Amino acid sequence: MFEHTLTALAAIGVIGVACQWLAWWLKLPAILLLLVAGIVSGPVTGFIQPDALFGDLLFPLVSLGVAVVLFEGSLSLKLHEIRETAGVVRNLVTFGVAVTWLVLTLAAHLLADLDWALALLFGAVVTVTGPTVIVPLLRTMRPTANIANILRWEGIIIDPVGALLAVLVFEFIVSGQEGSTLRTFGTMLASGIGIGTAGAFALATVLRRHWVPDFLVNVTTLVLVLGLFALADTLQPESGLLAVTVMGILLANMERVPLEGVVDFKESLSVMIISGLFIILAARVDLGRLWELAVPALAVLAVALFVARPAAALLSSIGSSLKPRERLLLGWVAPRGIVAAAVASLFALRLDELGFAGADLLVPLTFTVIIGTVLLQSLTARPFARLLGVAEPEPRGILIAGAHDVARALAHALCEQGFRTVLADNHWDDIRTARMDGLLTYYGNPVSEHADRNLDLVGVGGLIAMSHRPAFNALACTRYRSEFGSDKVYAVQTSEEKEATDKETVARTFACSHVFGEDVTLAKLASLLSKGAEIHATHLTEDFGFEAFRELYGDQAIPLFAVTPRGNLRLFTNNGELAPGAEWDVVALLTPEGLETRESQRKPRKNDDQAETDIR
């Protein structure tokens, strides 16, 4: 018995990590693989039996896990972002949520025979999409920027909004079971909001005054979240989820609170908790009950796909600049996410304990909607977007890891040539300068879990790692090699790499191809820019080809990249194989001497229609 328990517990962790890795590799939402793995491990094979494995600890463990999930989601709700986002996003997370809730409540009551209370709870639970399912879908679907931004922001904001709605509906139902509905519900609200507010201000004070060392910030946050959840539930049953949700929302909207350690907690611990939690929850699914509910569950899924979402999208986009084709795509894409599965399972466990008739229907219905929306939309979103003509062509943009002077100069050059360029860096001063220059940025580590969820790579198909740290460049190339392909990830050589011994050089397995020439380093580029060097584009012709360009400038020019007549990007690498032809544009860094050469040649070349074009 002990051996099986030990093996089952270890298997939950191994399967969870394997599903997360496979989802990352396949660019699929992890929840789909986690739920399938849980069902196979549980009801199909019987290897993992959560009720026997955890006994009386099952409900407390699931409750604590869901509390972490809700706290994580609520940390992403920044109220100013709702005010600042486009009207369509604001409508989707307010009016659209109400429409979805109403339509799916009616569907659950009329088609699945849920009583009104449970139908209201089900409708609230399945309003949530979430970034964990939207971001992988966007990377495969690659819609136009309008649709991509709307869906991404909707997923980020609706996660905590839908969770809060579901928690409030659940507490209202439970208060009715315990008598004196309004008084009990009011007490739950007061307890949850009061304790959550106190916890938020307490943690904010600790973080602002640095009472806890950095290495203990994430652990302290976890302990405080779990402690407040337990305290709230002890003082007033069922108020714990509201408390942690309120705590996260308040923390996210407080000023001058250093949340870096808390974000680190989200990115590491929450992945492990989510993986284990969903395998356990899926392993408890009753396949017999699911089969009995197949017809009504599929009918509810059809309403979610073809009625609720299209209605919410259509009504939310009234008066917007979206084209009819974009509205059609927006009305199709709304996969349900992690919060829906977590809270539905927890609520079903609690309502079943309270003897609520029909509570066992909540999980099969919710899981059907989750698996159905994720699976169908993952398979059809890209073809549908292409059919409607609202899918981006093959990604041509570039992600630059770094936002210093050289990176910004290169980004400007790429943007002027029509390539979408995103600068990613965790140095705020560099990011702020880039934003002031009008460049697209991501403030954070480009190889973090947060970047996997929030870094907008729509239209981006390559990487140039420009950190001053060779090991980080190698890590970035390794991370994005599977995303873009090994021939689309590059790094700029550093002085440290050029002078490194065999013991200090990054292994070839992890290293990237270097760009801009064997003798070109990041320090050399920075030095030239500081001395007045500029980036310019030169159009090649039959009479003035690349050989003539090199002969004219010699060492006065460092070719950076070229653009083919079809508008494709080609980088100059250390192997020297790139040989641009006629009608190509060569973009190079010209030294001050090269600028003088250019000026001396400019007037006659303008007369011959061979002029160079400034991009800075």
Sequence and secondary structure as in RCSB ss.txt:
>XXXX:A:sequence
MFEHTLTALAAIGVIGVACQWLAWWLKLPAILLLLVAGIVSGPVTGFIQPDALFGDLLFPLVSLGVAVVLFEGSL
SLKLHEIRETAGVVRNLVTFGVAVTWLVLTLAAHLLADLDWALALLFGAVVTVTGPTVIVPLLRTMRPTANIANI
LRWEGIIIDPVGALLAVLVFEFIVSGQEGSTLRTFGTMLASGIGIGTAGAFALATVLRRHWVPDFLVNVTTLVLV
LGLFALADTLQPESGLLAVTVMGILLANMERVPLEGVVDFKESLSVMIISGLFIILAARVDLGRLWELAVPALAV
LAVALFVARPAAALLSSIGSSLKPRERLLLGWVAPRGIVAAAVASLFALRLDELGFAGADLLVPLTFTVIIGTVL
LQSLTARPFARLLGVAEPEPRGILIAGAHDVARALAHALCEQGFRTVLADNHWDDIRTARMDGLLTYYGNPVSEH
ADRNLDLVGVGGLIAMSHRPAFNALACTRYRSEFGSDKVYAVQTSEEKEATDKETVARTFACSHVFGEDVTLAKL
ASLLSKGAEIHATHLTEDFGFEAFRELYGDQAIPLFAVTPRGNLRLFTNNGELAPGAEWDVVALLTPEGLETRES
QRKPRKNDDQAETDIR
>XXXX:A:secstr
 HHHHHHHHHHHHHHHHHHHHHHHHHT  HHHHHHHHHHIIIIIT S  HHHHHGGGHHHHHHHHHHHHHHHHHT
T  HHHHHHS HHHHHHTTHHHHHHHHHHHHHHHHHS   HHHHHHHHHHTT   HHHHHHHHHHH B HHHHHH
HHHHHHHHHHHHHHHHHHHHHHHHHHHTS HHHHHHHHHHHHHHHHHHHHHHHHHHHHTT S HHHHHHHHHHHH
HHHHHHHHHHSTT HHHHHHHHHHHHHT TT   HHHHHHHHHHHHHHHHHHHHHHHHT  HHHHHHTHHHHHHH
HHHIIIIIHHHHHHHHTTTSS  HHHHHHHTT     HHHHHHHHHHHHHHHHTT TTGGGHHHHHHHHHHHHHH
HHHHHHHHHHHHHT B  S  EEEEE  SHHHHHHHHHHHHTT  EEEEES HHHHHHHHHTT EEEES TTSHH
HHHH   TTEEEEEE  S HHHHHHHHHHHHHHH GGGEEE   HHHHT  TTTS  TTT  EEBS TT  HHHH
HHHHHTT EEEEEE  SSS HHHHHHHHGGGEEEEEEE TTS EEE BTT      TT EEEEEE HHHHHHHHH
HHHHHHHTT  EEE  
